[in-house]
Amino acid sequence: FYVNLPAPLDVLTTNSVEQKRQRDIIAISLLLILSGCYPKIYGTYMGKKVWPNLYGIIGGPPASGKSAMLLAKSIGDKIHAELEKGGKENRAEYRAKLAEWNENQIGPEPEKPKLKLFFLPGNSSAAGMLQLLSANDGRGVIVETEVDTMVLMFGQKFGDYSDILRKAFHHEHISSFRKTKSEYISIESPTLTMILSGTPDQLTALIKGIENGLFSRLILYVFDDEPKFNDPFSPEHAKKGLLFDQFAVDVSQNYIKSLGEAEREFKFQPHQEEQFNE
């Protein structure tokens, strides 16, 4: 697996003081987070458009190095910050236009800008998750380091959005109508990425069996290791962080740029299609 990773993923997963287990966690987390960083790349599968977005859970005992996934999350942090920055500018422009409109009452009232985000909070109601997805053109990435966050929401009457996750994995149309505000939400082809981590007990609380529809949609990496001490003062940690920061800047710039570009289709070569079918 590691031998075939392209640059710079090969460096990000090998230039490290982490044990092998943490290396695996970093690699899997990287693939998961990057699956949500290319919104305009799609492929065709069974005649249907599909995007690269993946769902995954990393499960292990406490203090076993699961937090290594936060290195991968730092890539999304850059994108999220850029989107928030653009959102602040849009809101400032909106307030100025609204003040002018309130004074003059000329023309239509300015439209309030949508809240643009990269990360969507797992601590959301079903209605809230739909609103966030709709405001972000059907895109989003959920990262939670404690599976309990999702378990608590799914246990509430209006907090269970597991059906949204199941539909979004296959980019199925999602719609909702709320009688209270006569609000209709329609998302044609949602593209959602999800990365969770937690202990085995937390995982079984979220997914109670293989009959759960979410189970078959997940990449599961679950282990049961004895904790190994990792020197927190090693200069390698800072070096590792710098490598991820540099990569995050490149990915963030490409992401923001791609939002204004046309979609691009990824295709297998004919011999790769044959290998896949075999």
C-alpha positions as CSV (number, residue, x, y, z in Angstrom):
1,F,0.0,0.0,0.0
2,Y,2.6,2.6,1.1
3,V,4.9,1.7,-1.8
4,N,2.2,2.8,-4.3
5,L,1.2,6.1,-2.7
6,P,1.9,9.1,-5.0
7,A,3.8,12.1,-3.9
8,P,3.4,13.9,-1.5
9,L,1.3,11.3,0.3
10,D,4.3,9.0,0.4
11,V,6.3,11.6,2.3
12,L,3.4,12.6,4.6
13,T,3.0,8.9,5.7
14,T,6.6,7.9,6.1
15,N,8.6,10.9,7.3
16,S,7.4,10.3,10.8
17,V,8.3,9.2,14.3
18,E,4.9,7.5,14.8
19,Q,4.5,3.8,15.2
20,K,3.1,1.7,12.4
21,R,-0.4,2.0,13.9
22,Q,-0.3,5.8,13.8
23,R,1.1,5.7,10.3
24,D,-2.0,3.7,9.2
25,I,-4.3,6.1,10.9
26,I,-2.7,9.1,9.2
27,A,-2.8,7.4,5.8
28,I,-6.5,6.4,6.1
29,S,-7.4,9.8,7.5
30,L,-5.6,11.5,4.6
31,L,-7.5,9.4,2.0
32,L,-10.8,10.2,3.7
33,I,-10.3,13.9,4.1
34,L,-8.9,14.3,0.5
35,S,-12.0,12.5,-0.8
36,G,-13.9,15.7,0.2
37,C,-11.4,18.1,-1.3
38,Y,-12.1,17.7,-5.0
39,P,-15.7,18.8,-5.5
40,K,-15.5,19.1,-9.3
41,I,-14.0,15.6,-10.0
42,Y,-16.4,12.8,-10.8
43,G,-16.5,9.4,-12.4
44,T,-19.1,7.2,-14.0
45,Y,-20.2,3.9,-12.4
46,M,-23.1,1.8,-13.6
47,G,-24.0,4.7,-15.9
48,K,-24.3,7.1,-12.9
49,K,-22.1,10.1,-11.9
50,V,-20.2,9.4,-8.7
51,W,-17.9,11.7,-6.7
52,P,-14.9,10.5,-4.6
53,N,-16.4,11.2,-1.2
54,L,-15.9,8.4,1.4
55,Y,-17.1,7.6,4.9
56,G,-14.8,6.0,7.5
57,I,-14.4,5.2,11.2
58,I,-11.2,4.7,13.1
59,G,-11.8,2.7,16.3
60,G,-9.4,1.8,19.0
61,P,-8.9,1.8,22.8
62,P,-8.3,5.1,24.7
63,A,-4.8,6.7,24.3
64,S,-4.0,4.5,21.3
65,G,-3.0,7.3,18.9
66,K,-6.3,7.8,17.2
67,S,-5.7,11.6,17.4
68,A,-3.2,11.2,14.6
69,M,-6.2,11.8,12.3
70,L,-6.2,15.4,13.3
71,L,-3.1,15.9,11.1
72,A,-5.2,15.0,8.1
73,K,-8.0,17.2,9.4
74,S,-5.6,20.2,9.3
75,I,-5.8,20.1,5.5
76,G,-9.5,20.8,5.7
77,D,-8.9,23.5,8.4
78,K,-7.2,25.6,5.7
79,I,-10.1,25.2,3.3
80,H,-12.7,26.0,6.1
81,A,-10.8,29.1,7.0
82,E,-10.7,30.4,3.4
83,L,-14.5,29.8,3.0
84,E,-15.2,31.6,6.3
85,K,-13.0,34.5,5.3
86,G,-15.0,34.8,2.0
87,G,-18.2,34.5,4.0
88,K,-17.3,37.4,6.2
89,E,-16.6,39.6,3.2
90,N,-19.9,38.6,1.6
91,R,-21.8,39.3,4.8
92,A,-20.1,42.7,5.2
93,E,-21.1,43.6,1.6
94,Y,-24.7,42.3,2.2
95,R,-25.1,44.5,5.3
96,A,-23.9,47.6,3.4
97,K,-26.3,46.9,0.6
98,L,-29.2,46.2,3.0
99,A,-28.6,49.5,4.9
100,E,-28.7,51.3,1.6
101,W,-31.9,49.5,0.5
102,N,-33.6,50.2,3.9
103,E,-32.8,53.9,3.4
104,N,-33.9,54.2,-0.3
105,Q,-36.3,51.2,-0.8
106,I,-35.3,51.1,-4.4
107,G,-35.3,47.7,-6.3
108,P,-35.5,44.3,-4.7
109,E,-34.2,43.6,-1.2
110,P,-30.7,42.3,-1.2
111,E,-30.5,38.5,-0.8
112,K,-28.7,37.3,2.3
113,P,-25.6,35.3,1.4
114,K,-25.5,31.6,2.3
115,L,-23.2,30.3,5.0
116,K,-20.3,28.6,3.2
117,L,-18.4,26.0,5.2
118,F,-16.1,23.0,4.6
119,F,-16.7,21.2,7.9
120,L,-20.3,20.5,9.0
121,P,-20.8,19.9,12.7
122,G,-21.9,16.3,13.6
123,N,-23.8,17.9,16.5
124,S,-26.7,18.9,14.3
125,S,-30.3,18.1,14.0
126,A,-31.6,16.4,10.8
127,A,-33.2,19.7,9.7
128,G,-30.0,21.6,10.6
129,M,-27.9,19.2,8.6
130,L,-30.2,19.6,5.5
131,Q,-30.0,23.4,5.8
132,L,-26.2,23.3,6.1
133,L,-25.9,21.0,3.1
134,S,-28.3,23.1,1.0
135,A,-26.4,26.3,1.9
136,N,-23.1,24.6,0.8
137,D,-24.4,23.4,-2.6
138,G,-24.8,19.9,-1.3
139,R,-21.2,19.5,-0.1
140,G,-19.7,19.1,3.3
141,V,-17.2,17.1,5.5
142,I,-18.1,15.8,8.9
143,V,-15.1,15.1,11.2
144,E,-15.7,14.1,14.8
145,T,-13.1,12.7,17.1
146,E,-15.7,11.3,19.5
147,V,-18.3,9.0,18.0
148,D,-20.5,9.8,21.0
149,T,-21.3,13.2,19.4
150,M,-23.2,11.3,16.6
151,V,-24.7,8.7,19.0
152,L,-26.3,11.5,21.1
153,M,-27.8,13.2,18.1
154,F,-29.1,10.0,16.6
155,G,-30.8,9.2,19.9
156,Q,-32.9,12.3,19.7
157,K,-36.2,12.5,17.9
158,F,-35.2,15.3,15.6
159,G,-31.5,14.6,15.6
160,D,-31.2,11.3,13.6
161,Y,-29.9,12.2,10.2
162,S,-28.6,8.7,9.4
163,D,-31.0,8.5,6.4
164,I,-29.3,11.6,5.1
165,L,-25.9,10.0,5.4
166,R,-27.1,6.8,3.6
167,K,-28.6,8.8,0.7
168,A,-25.7,11.2,0.4
169,F,-23.2,8.3,0.1
170,H,-24.9,7.4,-3.2
171,H,-25.6,11.0,-4.1
172,E,-29.3,10.4,-4.1
173,H,-31.8,13.3,-4.2
174,I,-32.7,14.5,-0.7
175,S,-35.7,16.7,-0.1
176,S,-37.6,18.0,3.0
177,F,-40.6,20.2,3.7
178,R,-41.2,22.0,7.0
179,K,-44.8,23.0,7.5
180,T,-44.0,25.5,10.2
181,K,-42.1,27.9,7.9
182,S,-43.3,26.5,4.6
183,E,-39.7,25.7,3.9
184,Y,-38.8,23.3,1.1
185,I,-35.3,22.0,0.7
186,S,-34.1,20.1,-2.3
187,I,-30.5,18.8,-2.8
188,E,-30.1,17.0,-6.2
189,S,-26.7,15.3,-5.8
190,P,-25.3,15.6,-2.3
191,T,-21.5,14.9,-1.9
192,L,-20.7,14.3,1.8
193,T,-17.6,13.0,3.4
194,M,-17.5,11.7,7.0
195,I,-14.6,10.8,9.3
196,L,-15.2,9.6,12.8
197,S,-13.0,8.1,15.6
198,G,-13.8,6.4,18.9
199,T,-13.6,3.4,21.1
200,P,-15.1,0.0,20.2
201,D,-18.0,0.6,22.7
202,Q,-18.8,3.9,21.0
203,L,-18.9,2.3,17.6
204,T,-21.3,-0.4,18.7
205,A,-23.5,2.3,20.1
206,L,-23.6,4.0,16.7
207,I,-23.9,0.9,14.5
208,K,-25.7,-1.9,16.4
209,G,-25.2,-4.5,13.7
210,I,-24.4,-5.3,10.0
211,E,-28.1,-4.9,9.2
212,N,-27.6,-1.1,9.8
213,G,-27.5,0.5,6.4
214,L,-24.7,2.7,7.4
215,F,-22.4,-0.2,8.1
216,S,-21.9,-1.2,4.5
217,R,-21.0,2.3,3.5
218,L,-18.1,2.7,5.9
219,I,-14.4,2.1,5.7
220,L,-13.8,0.6,9.1
221,Y,-10.3,0.5,10.7
222,V,-10.6,-1.0,14.2
223,F,-7.8,-2.3,16.3
224,D,-7.0,-3.3,19.9
225,D,-3.4,-2.5,20.7
226,E,-1.5,-1.9,23.9
227,P,-0.8,1.8,24.2
228,K,2.8,2.7,23.2
229,F,4.5,5.8,24.5
230,N,5.3,8.5,21.9
231,D,7.9,11.1,22.8
232,P,5.9,14.4,22.8
233,F,9.1,16.5,22.7
234,S,10.6,15.0,19.5
235,P,11.4,17.7,16.9
236,E,9.9,15.3,14.3
237,H,6.4,16.4,15.4
238,A,7.0,20.0,14.4
239,K,8.6,18.8,11.1
240,K,5.6,16.6,10.4
241,G,3.2,19.5,11.1
242,L,5.1,21.8,8.7
243,L,4.8,19.2,5.9
244,F,1.1,19.0,6.4
245,D,0.8,22.8,6.6
246,Q,2.5,23.1,3.2
247,F,0.4,20.4,1.6
248,A,-2.8,22.0,3.1
249,V,-2.0,25.3,1.5
250,D,-1.8,23.6,-2.0
251,V,-5.0,21.6,-1.5
252,S,-6.9,24.7,-0.2
253,Q,-5.8,26.8,-3.1
254,N,-6.9,24.1,-5.6
255,Y,-10.2,23.7,-3.8
256,I,-11.1,27.4,-3.8
257,K,-10.0,27.7,-7.5
258,S,-12.0,24.6,-8.6
259,L,-15.3,26.0,-7.3
260,G,-15.3,28.4,-10.2
261,E,-14.4,25.7,-12.7
262,A,-16.3,23.2,-14.8
263,E,-16.5,19.6,-13.6
264,R,-13.9,17.1,-14.9
265,E,-14.5,13.4,-15.4
266,F,-12.0,10.8,-14.2
267,K,-11.9,7.6,-16.3
268,F,-10.1,4.3,-16.1
269,Q,-8.0,3.2,-19.1
270,P,-9.6,0.2,-20.9
271,H,-7.0,-2.2,-19.4
272,Q,-7.8,-0.8,-15.9
273,E,-11.5,-1.5,-16.5
274,E,-10.7,-5.1,-17.4
275,Q,-8.6,-5.4,-14.2
276,F,-11.4,-4.0,-12.1
277,N,-13.9,-6.4,-13.6
278,E,-11.6,-9.4,-13.1
